[in-house]
Amino acid sequence: MRFDKSTNILIIGLGVIGGGYAAALTSKGYRVYCITKEEGDIAYAKERGIITDGTTELDTELIGRAELVIFALYPTVFIDWIEKNQQLLRPGALITDVTGVKGSVVERVQSILRPDVEFIAAHPMAGRERSGVEFSDPEVFIGANYIVTPTEKNTKAAIEICRELGRVLGFGRITELSPEEHDKMIAFLSQLTHCIAVTLMTCNSTPELEKYTGDSFRDLTRIAKINDKMWSELFIMNKSALLSEMDAFSLEFERLRAMLVAGDSEGIREMMRRSTERRSLFDKPKK
């Protein structure tokens, strides 16, 4: 299939990421339709020109004419949709996703998907702590990272269309990883960080701490305002990799604690110098 402004695009799941995709694509002149659970979300998106049209129904005509289908659903909901409804997809359709775990999702979907429909997985490394289309903002994609996770079942054409989608959405760095490499990486860069933020917010229940905090604590715990349904699902689906990263973090934290107990100021400073040097690599490029 081709990917240009005449392509019929369908987004299934109009939450914060699906809404952001829709807004970004519409602003570039693409026609975007959606299927989502809440009628209010469709009304909101239509009023603001985020989508061309949408429905809460399993509209066979809308699905059947879609050439590019973007699934912005929880992983298990995405798999369930494919199991129950893939017969509605148009022959030759290309489907992609935004899910934050790939190994089990990609393997399952590609194993059950019709041979005349191709699934190329991707992960936009951008989002917000709030959920819902009303909090979607295509600006979060600008300059952010976008990861395509192809397998041997994917064609070069599908991979290139998925990469082009990332470019159209405004992502600054587009890379490719295998689903297994992705899940190991995401366990550290995303899931572990959410575990730390959640633990910080639950390990001390002293009343009225919010009256005394500074920006460092607010910045460090920004992601602790978390979608518990989605993130618990992501943690469990990537359990092995996440547990490995949690163990590595615990060992390093214990090393810092041991230096503190011993009064090893030079050891602490050396760890901080390494931290400062490495952190500078993660700054976003200036626009």
N, C-alpha and C positions, 0 to 999 in steps of 0.2 A: 504494500500500500504506500501511498504518498503521504507526506505531512506538510500541508500548506494551509492557507486560509480558507480553502474550500472543504477541508476535512471536517467531517461530522464528529465532534468530540462530545463524549458523555462522561460525566463525573458521577460516580456512585458513592454517596456519602458527602454531604455538604457541611462538614465541620470546619475547624479552624484551618486545617491544611487544604482540604478540598475547596473551601471558600477562597483561600489565597490563590490556589491554582486557577480557579475560575476567574477571579478578578484580574490576575496577571494576563491570562490568555485573551480575555475579552478586551482588555485595554490595548492589546496588540492587533485587534481586528479579527480574532477567531470566533466562530460560533460555538458556544458552549451550552450544553443542556445538562440537566442533573436529575438524579433520582435520590431522594433522601427521606428520612422518616417523618420529619415535622413540616406541616404545611406552612407554619410561621417562618421557617427558614427559607422556604421558596419565595414567599411574599417579600421577605427582607431583601433577598438577593435580586429579585426582579425590580423592586423599587429603586435599588441603587445601581442597576445596570450591570450587576456582576455576572448574570447568566441571561441567555436568550429566553429560555423557558425551563420548566421543571415540573416534576410530579412526585407524589408519594406512592404512586401505584407502580406495580411491576409492568410497565408499559411495553408490550411486546413490539410495537411499531418503533418506538423510540430506541429500544435496545437493538432491534434488528437493523436499523440503518446506521448505527454508530460504527465508525471505522477505527477510532481510537477510544478505548474505554479506560478511564483512570479510576482505580478502586482506592478510595480514601476511607477504608474501614478498618476496624480492629482485625488483627490477624485471623482469629478463629471465625469471625463473621465473614471475612473475605473467602476463606476456604469453604465455609458452609454455602455461601452464595454460588460459588462455582459448582459445587456438588449438585445443587438443586436446580440451577437456572442456566447453565452454560449452553443448553440447546437453543436458547433465545438469541445467542450471539450470532452476528453475521459471519458467514464464511469469509475467511481472509482478514478478519478483525485482528487488531493488535491490542493487547491489554497490558497495563502496567499498574504499579501500586505505589504506596508511600509508607508501607509498614516498616517498623523499626527493628524487626528480626527477620532473617532471611532463610536460614538453613532449612528448617522444618516447613516453612511456608512455600518456598520455591519448589522444593522437592515434591511436596504433596500436590500443589496445583499443577505442575508440569506433568506429574504422573497420571492425573485424571483428566486433563484437558483434551478436548477434541483435537485431532491432528491438523485441522484446517483453521485453528485459532492459535496464535502465539502469545506467550506470556514472557515479557522481559521485565525483570524486577528493578526497582530503583528506590533510593532512600534520600529524600531531601533533608539535609542536616540543618534544619531551621524550623522554628516553631515558637509557640507561646505557652505560658503556663495556664492560660485560660482556655476553655473549650467552647466551641460554638462558632457559627459563621459570623456572628456579630463581632467577634474578636479577630477575625482573619485580616491579614494585612500583607499584600504581595511584596511590600518593601522588605520584609524579613528575608526574602530570597536573594536580594541584591548583594552580590559578592560572597554569598554563603557557599558551602560545599554541597555537592550533589554526587551521589555514588550509584553507579550502575552495576548490577551484580549478575552478569550473564553466566550461562552454563553452556555445555556442549550442544544443548538442544536449541540454542538461539541462533538465528541467522545474522549475518553482518548487517543486513538492511534494518532489522529490528533494533539492533544495538545502536546504529547510527540515528534512527528516529528517536530513540529514547534519549540519546545524548543531545539531539537537537531540541527536544522538549525542554531539557534542562537549560539550554542556552536561551531559548525563547522566554522562559520563566525568569531569567536574569541571574542565574547562579554563576558565581565567579570562577569556581574550580570544579571541573567535572572529571571524575576518575572512575576506574573500574576495579572491582574486587570480586573474587569468588564469593558465593554465599557464606562459606565457612570462614574465609578471611574477614568478611564483613562482620560476622557475629562475634568473633574474637575481638576485633577492634572496637565494636560498639559496646561490648561489655565493659571496657575500660573507659572510653571517652564519654559515654552517655549514661549507661545503666549504673555504673559504680558511682558516678557523680551524683546521681539522683538518690542512691542509697545513703551517701554521706550527708546530703542535705536533709533528707527525711530524718536520719538518726540525730543530727544536730538539733532538729526541732522537737524531738521527743525525749532527749536524754536529760533535759533540765526543765522542770516545770515550775521554777520560781515565778511567783505572780508578778505581773507588770514589768517584765524585762523589756518589753517594747518601748517603755518610757526612757530607757537608758542606752539603747543600742546606737551604733554608728553605721556608716555606709558599708563598712567591711563585712559585717554580719548580714546585712540586708543583701549585699551582692552575692555572698557565698551561699545564701539559702533561698535565692530567688526561685529556684526550680523546686523548692519544697512544697509549693502550692501545686499539687500534683493531681492528675486524673488517676485516681486509685484503680479504677477498673482496667484501664488500658495498660498502665505501667506494671501492675501486678501480673497481668497476662504476659507482657514482654519479659519480665524477670523470669517467670517460670518456664517460658518457652526457650529461654537462653540460659537455663540454670547452670549447666556445667561450666560454660565460659565465664559467667558472672561469679560463680563461687571461686574459681581460680583467681580472678582479679581481686576479689574481696580478701582472699588469703594473702596475696602479695601485698595489698595495702596494709593489712593488719601487721605483717612482719616489718614493714618500713615504719609504721607508726610506733611499733614497739621498740624499734631501734632508736627513734627520736626520744622516746620516753626513757630508755636506758641511759642515753647521753645526758638527759636532764637530771636523772637521779645521781649520776656520777659527777655532775657539775662540769661536763665536758663542753665548755663554751666554744672552743675551736671546732669541735666536731659538729656542733649545732650550726655554727656560722658557715662551715663548708657545705652542709646540706642546704642551707638557705641560698648560698651562692649558686649551687647547681640548679636549685629551683628557679631562681631569677633568670639564669641564662637560658634554661629550657623554656620557661614561660614566654619569653620574648618571641619564640618561634611560632607561637599560636595566635599572635595578634593578627587581626584581619588587615589585608592590604588597604592602604588608603585609597579612597575613591578619586 
